[in-house]
Amino acid sequence: MQQTADALWEVTEPEIFGLDHYLSSANAPDVEEDVRLCIKSGSRMMVLDCSVLSYMTGAGARAILNIARTMRDAGGNLFVKGLKGQPRDIFSACGLDLIVPSADNLENVSALSA
């Protein structure tokens, strides 16, 4: 019996998406597109790993907001982890902390998504 492509492709939850050292207008569109592809592939729980993120602009914050909207529209959940320093300040100043839950570790993600 031959398996379909859907049966061969299984998304393990949560999907961890690591961000680079910066998130700005230079790379935000690429990050958004990569996440959209993950969502199209079936991901419904995603964690943006911001542990190495050291700089974020308003364009980066807008990208995270767009990602959160896209995930919500797909019926999924988006979380962030590892925010610190300037990116955490921008995240809070823009009110993203009210929209996108933060999780310090993956055990917290399961509790937040329930």
C-alpha positions as CSV (number, residue, x, y, z in Angstrom):
1,M,0.0,0.0,0.0
2,Q,1.4,3.4,-1.0
3,Q,1.3,6.2,1.5
4,T,0.1,9.7,0.6
5,A,2.4,12.7,0.9
6,D,0.2,14.0,3.8
7,A,0.7,10.8,5.7
8,L,4.5,11.0,5.3
9,W,4.6,14.6,6.4
10,E,4.0,15.0,10.1
11,V,4.6,18.2,12.1
12,T,6.0,17.7,15.5
13,E,4.6,20.2,18.0
14,P,5.7,22.7,19.0
15,E,7.8,23.8,16.0
16,I,10.8,25.8,17.2
17,F,11.8,28.7,14.9
18,G,15.1,30.3,15.9
19,L,15.7,34.0,15.1
20,D,19.0,35.5,14.2
21,H,20.9,38.2,16.2
22,Y,18.7,41.0,14.7
23,L,15.2,41.3,13.4
24,S,14.7,44.4,11.2
25,S,13.4,45.5,7.8
26,A,16.4,43.7,6.3
27,N,15.3,40.2,7.3
28,A,11.7,40.5,8.6
29,P,10.0,39.7,5.3
30,D,12.1,36.5,5.0
31,V,11.3,35.5,8.5
32,E,7.6,36.1,7.9
33,E,7.7,34.0,4.7
34,D,9.5,31.2,6.4
35,V,6.9,31.1,9.2
36,R,4.1,31.2,6.7
37,L,5.5,28.2,4.9
38,C,5.7,26.3,8.2
39,I,2.0,27.2,8.9
40,K,1.1,26.0,5.4
41,S,2.9,22.8,6.1
42,G,0.6,22.2,9.1
43,S,2.3,23.8,12.1
44,R,-0.2,25.0,14.6
45,M,2.0,25.6,17.6
46,M,5.2,27.6,17.1
47,V,7.8,29.0,19.4
48,L,9.9,31.9,18.2
49,D,13.3,31.3,20.0
50,C,14.7,34.7,20.6
51,S,17.6,33.6,22.8
52,V,20.2,35.0,20.4
53,L,18.2,38.0,19.3
54,S,20.0,41.1,20.4
55,Y,18.4,43.8,18.3
56,M,14.9,44.4,17.0
57,T,13.4,47.3,15.2
58,G,9.7,48.4,14.7
59,A,9.7,46.4,11.5
60,G,10.8,43.3,13.5
61,A,7.9,43.9,16.0
62,R,5.5,44.3,13.1
63,A,6.7,41.0,11.6
64,I,6.0,39.2,14.9
65,L,2.6,40.8,15.0
66,N,1.9,39.6,11.4
67,I,3.2,36.1,12.3
68,A,0.9,36.0,15.4
69,R,-2.1,37.1,13.2
70,T,-1.3,34.5,10.6
71,M,-1.0,31.7,13.2
72,R,-4.3,32.8,14.9
73,D,-6.1,32.8,11.5
74,A,-4.8,29.3,11.0
75,G,-6.2,28.2,14.4
76,G,-2.8,27.9,16.0
77,N,-0.8,29.4,18.8
78,L,2.4,31.4,18.8
79,F,4.8,31.8,21.7
80,V,8.2,33.5,22.2
81,K,11.0,32.4,24.5
82,G,14.3,33.8,25.5
83,L,13.5,37.5,25.0
84,K,16.0,39.8,26.8
85,G,17.5,43.2,26.6
86,Q,16.5,45.6,23.8
87,P,14.2,43.2,22.0
88,R,12.3,42.5,25.2
89,D,11.9,46.3,25.7
90,I,10.6,46.8,22.1
91,F,8.3,43.8,22.5
92,S,6.8,45.2,25.7
93,A,6.6,48.9,24.4
94,C,4.7,47.7,21.3
95,G,2.2,45.8,23.5
96,L,3.2,42.5,21.9
97,D,3.5,40.9,25.3
98,L,-0.3,41.3,25.6
99,I,-0.8,39.4,22.3
100,V,2.0,36.8,22.1
101,P,2.6,34.7,25.3
102,S,6.1,34.2,26.5
103,A,7.5,30.9,27.7
104,D,10.8,30.4,29.4
105,N,11.0,26.8,28.5
106,L,9.1,24.2,26.5
107,E,7.3,22.9,29.6
108,N,5.6,26.3,29.9
109,V,4.5,26.2,26.3
110,S,2.3,23.1,27.0
111,A,0.7,24.9,30.0
112,L,0.1,28.1,28.0
113,S,-1.5,26.4,25.1
114,A,-4.0,24.5,27.2
